Amino acid sequence: MATFRAPTLFLLRKTATNWRLRVYLGLRCATRGRHLLQHSSLGRAKYSSVASDYPSLAPKVERGGSKVFKNADLAVADLKSGSTILSSGFGLCGVAETLILAIRRRGSDNLHSLTAVSNNAGIPGKGGLALLAEAGQINRLILSYLGNNKDLEKKYLNGDIAVELCPQGTIAERLRAGGAGIPAFFTPTGAHTFIQEGKIPVRLDPSGKVLEYGRRRETREFNGKNYLMETALNGDVGILRAWKADEAGNCVFRQVYTTKSFAPVVAKAATLTIVEAENIVPIGSLDPNDIDLPGIFVDRIVPATEEKHIEIKKLRSANGETPAKSNDAAVVQRNRIARRAAKEFKQGYYVNLGVGIPTLAPSFLPEGVKVWIQSENGILGMGPYPTEEELDP
């Protein structure tokens, strides 16, 4: 068995067992491959030592040349049917709209049977993975929620698409684990629910009969508490949007926590990562302290040409007035639920608010009660609705 030695300087490609070898220092290595860890996730991150039973469908990663492509169509021209696509973003924030539309232009005859992994699937006719689902290019979705996507719900109920639901924090950690070369981990989320038992339907037939259920989770007890084992998520291709990227692929996501939450883990868990950037700048233009994603995780860069969309736009007027309150029965019921939830807030609490009704609760805080508010997507210091001029997509 041939071996080699080198001095002690090396560059880590990824944490844990997942790396890009540039110079191997002080490590005795065999040239014959050995399966270090076995798992059955969807794909394998680039340069991972974690073996996969599934052949990679990722395009070839070219080294040494320019990472910058003239447009998104060229960057997705070699994507293969059956690939697993990891898509960053929360709602429509941070979604790679330019790349998604380029994939859709490939057409369902040319590019199909895709598995897509994301927090959610966007909005039909407006943005996100919903555009690829509408085009019939996606066969399976792994999401944390469907949202108000009625078209996707109909496709799922008619058996046109498989939907695997995964808790939001779990899907983020599965992606992070995939990029770090960690095949599985234990989490308390979903314990004693249908997730643990594998009873959530993934695929139906047109009559409503369940063709496929979710995977039953292995469980273990730690310190008297039940935990589920979740496996890592990897993909063939990762797509994300950045505010700035230099020609080496170093990315800045502005001060938007929604973009920073999923984009880095998507980039690290994919075999090939494509970034669409609103601004492509020369190498050396970015302050190293401002870089959110190092270029070593980025393989292709394209200019972002599609405008960003806002899922729900709600404004206040320039004089500070918000739209008149509705007496609609649904609105009254929502406010009633929020008012009751607000009674649970105690002095000094840190409160994490999910999307929707939870964000209304602070409006009904009792006089004199001070709490710290954090939204589900990581935004701190929420205030009044913006004016048209203050709107920031």
C-alpha positions as CSV (number, residue, x, y, z in Angstrom):
1,M,0.0,0.0,0.0
2,A,1.6,3.2,-1.2
3,T,2.0,6.0,1.3
4,F,3.4,9.5,1.3
5,R,4.5,12.1,3.9
6,A,4.7,15.9,3.9
7,P,5.5,18.6,6.5
8,T,2.9,20.0,8.9
9,L,0.9,22.7,7.1
10,F,-2.5,22.0,5.7
11,L,-5.6,23.9,4.7
12,L,-8.9,22.6,5.9
13,R,-11.6,22.5,3.3
14,K,-14.3,21.8,5.8
15,T,-14.6,21.0,9.5
16,A,-14.5,17.5,11.0
17,T,-13.8,14.8,8.3
18,N,-14.8,16.9,5.3
19,W,-11.9,18.8,3.7
20,R,-10.2,19.9,0.5
21,L,-6.6,18.7,0.5
22,R,-4.2,21.4,-0.7
23,V,-1.1,20.5,1.2
24,Y,-1.1,17.5,3.5
25,L,1.3,18.0,6.4
26,G,2.3,15.4,8.9
27,L,-0.4,12.8,7.9
28,R,0.3,9.3,6.7
29,C,-2.2,8.6,3.9
30,A,-3.0,5.5,1.9
31,T,-3.7,6.0,-1.8
32,R,-6.2,3.1,-1.8
33,G,-9.6,4.5,-0.9
34,R,-11.3,3.3,2.2
35,H,-14.9,3.8,3.3
36,L,-14.5,5.6,6.6
37,L,-18.2,6.2,7.3
38,Q,-21.3,4.8,5.7
39,H,-24.6,6.7,5.5
40,S,-27.5,7.0,3.1
41,S,-28.0,10.7,2.7
42,L,-29.0,12.1,-0.7
43,G,-25.6,13.0,-1.9
44,R,-22.0,13.7,-0.8
45,A,-20.3,17.1,-0.1
46,K,-17.2,17.8,-2.1
47,Y,-14.0,16.3,-0.8
48,S,-15.9,14.5,2.0
49,S,-14.4,11.4,3.5
50,V,-17.9,10.2,4.1
51,A,-18.8,7.5,1.5
52,S,-22.2,7.5,-0.2
53,D,-24.1,4.7,-1.9
54,Y,-25.4,7.2,-4.4
55,P,-23.3,8.3,-7.4
56,S,-22.9,12.0,-7.6
57,L,-24.7,13.8,-10.4
58,A,-22.9,17.0,-9.8
59,P,-21.3,18.7,-12.8
60,K,-17.5,18.6,-13.0
61,V,-15.8,21.2,-10.8
62,E,-13.1,22.9,-12.8
63,R,-10.1,24.1,-10.8
64,G,-7.7,26.9,-11.7
65,G,-9.9,28.8,-14.1
66,S,-12.2,31.8,-13.6
67,K,-15.3,31.1,-11.4
68,V,-17.2,33.9,-13.1
69,F,-19.8,32.9,-15.7
70,K,-21.3,35.4,-18.1
71,N,-24.8,34.5,-17.2
72,A,-26.9,32.0,-15.2
73,D,-27.9,30.0,-18.3
74,L,-24.3,29.0,-18.9
75,A,-23.7,28.1,-15.2
76,V,-26.6,25.6,-15.1
77,A,-26.2,24.2,-18.6
78,D,-24.6,21.0,-17.4
79,L,-27.0,20.2,-14.5
80,K,-28.3,16.7,-14.8
81,S,-31.8,15.2,-14.4
82,G,-32.2,13.4,-11.1
83,S,-29.9,15.8,-9.2
84,T,-30.4,17.0,-5.7
85,I,-30.6,20.9,-5.6
86,L,-30.0,22.7,-2.3
87,S,-31.6,26.1,-2.3
88,S,-30.9,28.8,0.2
89,G,-33.4,31.5,1.4
90,F,-36.2,32.1,3.9
91,G,-39.5,32.9,2.3
92,L,-38.4,34.9,-0.7
93,C,-35.4,36.5,1.0
94,G,-32.0,35.3,-0.2
95,V,-33.5,33.0,-2.8
96,A,-31.4,32.6,-6.0
97,E,-34.2,33.8,-8.4
98,T,-31.8,34.3,-11.3
99,L,-30.5,30.7,-11.1
100,I,-34.0,29.2,-10.5
101,L,-35.3,30.9,-13.7
102,A,-32.3,29.7,-15.6
103,I,-33.0,26.1,-14.4
104,R,-36.7,26.5,-15.5
105,R,-35.6,27.7,-18.9
106,R,-33.9,24.3,-19.4
107,G,-37.4,22.8,-19.6
108,S,-38.9,19.7,-18.1
109,D,-37.9,17.6,-21.1
110,N,-34.2,18.5,-20.7
111,L,-34.0,18.8,-16.9
112,H,-36.4,16.9,-14.6
113,S,-36.8,14.5,-11.7
114,L,-35.0,16.9,-9.4
115,T,-35.0,16.6,-5.6
116,A,-35.0,20.1,-4.0
117,V,-34.1,20.9,-0.5
118,S,-35.0,24.3,1.1
119,N,-36.7,25.9,4.0
120,N,-39.8,26.5,1.9
121,A,-40.8,26.4,-1.7
122,G,-41.6,30.1,-2.4
123,I,-44.8,31.5,-4.0
124,P,-46.4,30.2,-7.3
125,G,-45.9,32.6,-10.2
126,K,-43.7,34.9,-8.0
127,G,-40.5,33.2,-7.0
128,G,-38.6,30.4,-5.3
129,L,-38.7,26.7,-6.0
130,A,-42.5,26.9,-6.7
131,L,-41.5,28.0,-10.2
132,L,-39.7,24.7,-10.8
133,A,-42.5,22.7,-9.3
134,E,-45.0,24.5,-11.6
135,A,-42.7,23.6,-14.6
136,G,-42.8,19.9,-13.6
137,Q,-39.1,19.7,-13.0
138,I,-39.2,18.7,-9.3
139,N,-40.1,15.2,-8.2
140,R,-39.4,15.5,-4.5
141,L,-39.2,18.4,-2.0
142,I,-37.6,18.4,1.4
143,L,-39.0,21.4,3.3
144,S,-39.8,22.7,6.7
145,Y,-43.2,24.0,5.7
146,L,-45.4,24.5,2.6
147,G,-46.6,28.0,3.7
148,N,-49.5,29.4,1.7
149,N,-48.5,27.6,-1.5
150,K,-51.9,26.2,-2.6
151,D,-50.6,25.1,-6.0
152,L,-47.9,22.9,-4.4
153,E,-50.4,21.6,-1.8
154,K,-52.6,20.5,-4.8
155,K,-49.7,18.8,-6.5
156,Y,-48.9,16.9,-3.3
157,L,-52.5,15.8,-2.7
158,N,-52.8,14.7,-6.4
159,G,-49.7,12.6,-6.2
160,D,-47.7,14.8,-8.6
161,I,-44.9,15.5,-6.2
162,A,-43.4,14.0,-3.0
163,V,-43.0,16.3,0.0
164,E,-40.9,15.4,3.0
165,L,-41.5,17.7,5.9
166,C,-38.6,18.3,8.3
167,P,-38.5,20.8,11.2
168,Q,-36.8,24.0,10.4
169,G,-33.9,23.8,12.9
170,T,-33.5,20.1,12.0
171,I,-33.2,20.8,8.2
172,A,-30.6,23.5,8.9
173,E,-28.6,21.2,11.1
174,R,-28.8,18.3,8.6
175,L,-27.3,20.6,6.0
176,R,-24.6,21.8,8.4
177,A,-23.8,18.2,9.2
178,G,-23.6,17.3,5.6
179,G,-21.0,20.1,5.0
180,A,-19.0,19.1,8.1
181,G,-18.9,15.4,7.1
182,I,-21.0,14.3,10.1
183,P,-23.3,11.5,8.9
184,A,-25.9,11.8,11.7
185,F,-26.8,13.5,14.9
186,F,-29.4,13.3,17.7
187,T,-32.1,16.0,18.4
188,P,-35.1,16.2,20.7
189,T,-37.1,18.0,18.0
190,G,-40.0,15.8,16.8
191,A,-39.7,13.2,19.6
192,H,-43.0,11.5,20.4
193,T,-44.6,12.8,17.2
194,F,-45.4,11.4,13.8
195,I,-41.9,12.4,12.7
196,Q,-40.4,9.9,15.1
197,E,-42.9,7.2,14.1
198,G,-42.6,7.9,10.3
199,K,-46.3,8.4,9.9
200,I,-46.3,11.7,7.9
201,P,-47.3,10.8,4.3
202,V,-44.6,11.8,1.8
203,R,-46.2,10.7,-1.5
204,L,-49.9,10.0,-2.3
205,D,-51.6,8.7,-5.4
206,P,-54.5,10.7,-7.1
207,S,-57.1,8.9,-5.0
208,G,-55.4,9.9,-1.7
209,K,-53.8,6.6,-0.9
210,V,-50.5,6.9,0.8
211,L,-47.7,5.4,-1.4
212,E,-44.8,6.5,0.8
213,Y,-44.5,7.5,4.4
214,G,-41.6,9.3,6.1
215,R,-38.7,7.5,7.5
216,R,-39.1,6.1,11.1
217,R,-36.3,7.6,13.3
218,E,-34.0,5.7,15.4
219,T,-34.2,6.9,19.0
220,R,-31.9,7.0,22.0
221,E,-32.2,8.4,25.5
222,F,-29.7,10.9,26.9
223,N,-30.1,12.2,30.5
224,G,-33.6,10.8,30.7
225,K,-34.8,12.6,27.5
226,N,-35.7,11.0,24.2
227,Y,-33.8,12.0,21.1
228,L,-34.2,11.2,17.4
229,M,-31.4,10.4,15.0
230,E,-31.4,12.6,11.9
231,T,-29.1,12.0,9.0
232,A,-27.0,14.6,7.1
233,L,-28.3,16.3,4.0
234,N,-26.0,16.7,1.0
235,G,-26.7,17.8,-2.5
236,D,-25.2,17.8,-6.0
237,V,-25.7,21.5,-6.6
238,G,-26.2,24.4,-4.1
239,I,-27.7,27.7,-5.3
240,L,-27.7,30.9,-3.3
241,R,-27.8,34.7,-3.6
242,A,-25.2,37.1,-2.2
243,W,-25.1,40.9,-2.0
244,K,-21.4,41.0,-3.0
245,A,-19.0,38.3,-4.3
246,D,-15.4,38.8,-5.4
247,E,-14.0,36.9,-8.4
248,A,-12.6,34.3,-6.0
249,G,-16.1,33.5,-4.6
250,N,-15.8,35.2,-1.2
251,C,-19.4,36.4,-0.4
252,V,-21.0,39.1,1.7
253,F,-24.7,38.8,2.6
254,R,-25.2,42.3,3.9
255,Q,-26.7,42.5,7.4
256,V,-29.5,40.2,6.6
257,Y,-29.7,37.3,9.1
258,T,-32.3,35.5,7.0
259,T,-29.8,35.1,4.2
260,K,-26.9,34.2,6.4
261,S,-28.9,31.4,8.1
262,F,-29.2,29.0,5.2
263,A,-26.7,30.2,2.5
264,P,-23.5,29.1,4.2
265,V,-24.7,25.6,5.1
266,V,-26.1,25.1,1.6
267,A,-22.8,26.1,0.1
268,K,-20.9,23.7,2.3
269,A,-23.2,20.7,1.9
270,A,-23.2,20.8,-1.9
271,T,-20.7,19.2,-4.3
272,L,-20.9,22.2,-6.6
273,T,-22.0,25.6,-5.4
274,I,-23.3,28.4,-7.7
275,V,-23.7,31.9,-6.3
276,E,-25.6,34.7,-8.0
277,A,-24.3,38.1,-6.8
278,E,-25.8,41.5,-7.0
279,N,-22.3,42.9,-7.1
280,I,-19.3,41.1,-8.5
281,V,-16.1,42.9,-7.4
282,P,-12.3,42.3,-8.0
283,I,-10.3,40.1,-5.6
284,G,-9.1,42.2,-2.7
285,S,-12.1,44.6,-2.7
286,L,-13.7,43.0,0.3
287,D,-12.6,43.4,3.9
288,P,-11.8,39.9,5.2
289,N,-13.8,40.7,8.4
290,D,-16.9,41.2,6.3
291,I,-16.8,37.9,4.4
292,D,-19.7,35.6,5.4
293,L,-18.8,32.7,3.1
294,P,-15.2,32.0,2.0
295,G,-14.6,31.5,-1.7
296,I,-13.3,28.0,-1.1
297,F,-16.9,26.9,-0.8
298,V,-18.0,28.5,-4.1
299,D,-17.4,27.1,-7.6
300,R,-19.4,29.3,-10.0
301,I,-20.4,32.9,-9.8
302,V,-23.1,34.6,-12.0
303,P,-24.5,38.2,-12.0
304,A,-27.9,38.4,-10.3
305,T,-30.2,39.9,-12.9
306,E,-33.6,39.2,-11.3
307,E,-35.2,41.6,-8.9
308,K,-35.8,40.4,-5.3
309,H,-39.4,39.9,-4.4
310,I,-41.2,40.6,-1.1
311,E,-43.6,37.9,0.0
312,I,-46.1,40.2,1.8
313,K,-45.7,43.9,1.6
314,K,-47.3,45.9,4.3
315,L,-46.5,49.6,4.7
316,R,-47.3,52.6,6.8
317,S,-47.8,56.1,5.4
318,A,-45.3,58.8,5.5
319,N,-47.1,60.4,8.5
320,G,-46.7,57.2,10.5
321,E,-50.3,55.9,10.1
322,T,-50.8,52.2,9.4
323,P,-53.7,50.9,7.3
324,A,-57.0,50.9,9.0
325,K,-57.8,47.9,11.1
326,S,-60.2,45.4,9.5
327,N,-63.3,44.1,11.2
328,D,-63.1,41.0,9.1
329,A,-64.0,37.9,11.3
330,A,-60.7,36.2,10.4
331,V,-58.7,39.3,11.5
332,V,-60.7,39.5,14.7
333,Q,-59.9,35.9,15.4
334,R,-56.2,36.3,14.7
335,N,-56.0,39.3,17.1
336,R,-57.8,37.3,19.8
337,I,-55.3,34.5,19.5
338,A,-52.4,37.0,19.6
339,R,-53.9,38.8,22.6
340,R,-54.1,35.6,24.5
341,A,-50.5,34.6,23.5
342,A,-49.3,38.0,24.8
343,K,-50.5,37.1,28.3
344,E,-47.7,34.5,28.4
345,F,-45.0,37.1,28.0
346,K,-43.4,38.0,31.4
347,Q,-41.1,40.9,32.3
348,G,-37.6,40.4,30.8
349,Y,-38.6,37.4,28.7
350,Y,-36.7,36.7,25.4
351,V,-39.4,35.8,22.9
352,N,-38.9,34.1,19.6
353,L,-41.7,34.8,17.2
354,G,-42.7,32.6,14.3
355,V,-44.2,33.9,11.1
356,G,-47.8,35.0,11.1
357,I,-50.0,35.4,14.2
358,P,-47.0,35.3,16.6
359,T,-45.7,38.6,15.3
360,L,-49.0,40.3,16.3
361,A,-48.6,39.3,20.0
362,P,-46.2,42.1,21.0
363,S,-48.9,44.6,20.0
364,F,-51.0,43.3,22.9
365,L,-48.4,43.5,25.7
366,P,-49.7,44.8,29.0
367,E,-48.5,48.3,29.9
368,G,-45.1,48.3,31.6
369,V,-44.0,44.8,30.5
370,K,-40.7,44.8,28.7
371,V,-39.6,41.8,26.6
372,W,-36.9,41.1,24.1
373,I,-38.2,40.1,20.7
374,Q,-36.5,37.9,18.1
375,S,-38.2,36.8,15.0
376,E,-38.2,33.2,13.7
377,N,-35.9,34.2,10.8
378,G,-33.4,36.0,13.1
379,I,-34.2,39.6,12.7
380,L,-33.7,41.7,15.9
381,G,-35.2,45.0,16.8
382,M,-38.4,44.9,14.8
383,G,-40.3,48.1,14.8
384,P,-43.2,49.7,12.9
385,Y,-44.1,48.8,9.3
386,P,-41.8,50.6,6.8
387,T,-42.8,53.4,4.4
388,E,-42.4,52.8,0.7
389,E,-39.1,54.6,0.8
390,E,-37.8,52.5,3.7
391,L,-38.8,49.1,2.1
392,D,-35.8,46.8,1.8
393,P,-36.2,43.5,-0.1
